[in-house]
């Protein structure tokens, strides 16, 4: 086999540092070279400036991009200090997916000459090679936080572009490209086999890479989630060109009823009559490959976008009266795992048309068998019904913070399984790539039959600037470096709480829920209440899903993505004792009663009618019950009208504070147990901007 083809992603946990160093060097150069081998398919330098796809940069960008990426990432990671060519490293930095912020107006680019870009590539190659010689490496190998991670990231990134650029080359005019022996087309083609549905047993499936995996992974692969997949039936083969032709000939591209609204609008805009790489000449169909066009190989897998695959499934469902659809990510994985127990770094020979181990094109759908099925991996990617989402435990790599997050928008569907040119991380079981549903890759599909609905995962990041400070105040670190506010409250109440083990607590003004969960360590039952739905929603998500996500502003446009888990606070085992409700503390419904303990945090200053709240709170407490008020009395005229404030004005000519008012109002039903305590409560707005509130904690006992 050619040296550049069929190599495997590295075992980064290798305990022989010098051996690993040489493996990285080899992997790097092979990757760099095969990337250049791909561009040898262009007939001349002018071709680099053609726009193969109106929504993508010309190939000159990608020629520069895969090299500049190393330097940009290594600089962000502080692994190197000096740039090689600042203007190239800016010009070749962004614009890969069609994102609204990518600047694709070609008038704004003055692309350099190809010899200059190639010279730049050589300089980067030398620099990275030198770095590979110099970077310290020990027997712990290369981990997520290692400076080496940026080097491996650069290599794996280049391998992704090897594939995406091959798709762009496939869209260039035929006369602008040339076939090379290196990129060998599969010679096998013929009539397609009859497809059929075969059973797949249900069972448990866990998605997400093992934390001990020795192979490079992108951010979206981390974390984990489990499913109990119900049994379903799946098509034996990927959908072949012949099977897809039936859909076309039955008027599939002209009948709106088969298409999703998004699909129909794409179709109307594109005026598509068949998949993009098909061409009809008289009654004859041809198929465009990367650098050639061939007679339609009817037994090769069809390549289409998600929207076309989905329309086909709807047509097939109508034809068969079966619940035909694309598989979800977990169903796809269930089918894969029930027939494959190896992975790219472990196999001697690929079990399918993948990793450039066979051809530089698709091959017949009945060539690579896996038990009863064919092409469970390889040949072409397979569209799924699942829009990409972060697994619980997802974390962002600091040197590539926007690899996945912009795609968590419900509009990028996962493709699985890899194609003939998927190498490196792309060829691993756990890799997750997602594209816009109208996008073309070397991707097709397998359909399944299942009455089960597809689970969509839409736990987005909270971005509301009025909510995020409270996510942080409850679940973030204390920016003063001192104990967290919740911990301070709990410590102050330590003695009081000792006598209340196993009783019932009410927490008013619970915000995003932290103190309610903390109270559940003591109490048998805790009710958390807040007036703001958007706040309580976070508490409820923490309760139901065990985590919350939010994006906080660091400085200007720079943000950080935060994910906090109940288990990080060892609260997961008490969560069952907590319930959350949205309600107005000035006007609580009758059912919230019979408590032994009530904690009200910032509830007075946030009450519309604070007096009413205080006057009736005793009705909710059992005799001898404890009321704890934590408040800053920072009256907000938008919430509490001036005449409804408890204090903060002159009474009989003398200043009258809210603490005095508390004494006056509560005196009848309560006794003050201790001297008030003072605590600092912080609210983070930005990295260097926090507001600090001095709150008073008072403990009251209901008179018997
Ligand atoms: Fe890229």
Boltz pocket constraint, residues with backbone or C-beta under 6 A from the ligand:
constraints:
  - pocket:
      binder: B
      contacts: [[A, 65], [A, 69], [A, 93], [A, 96], [A, 157], [A, 161]]
      max_distance: 6.0
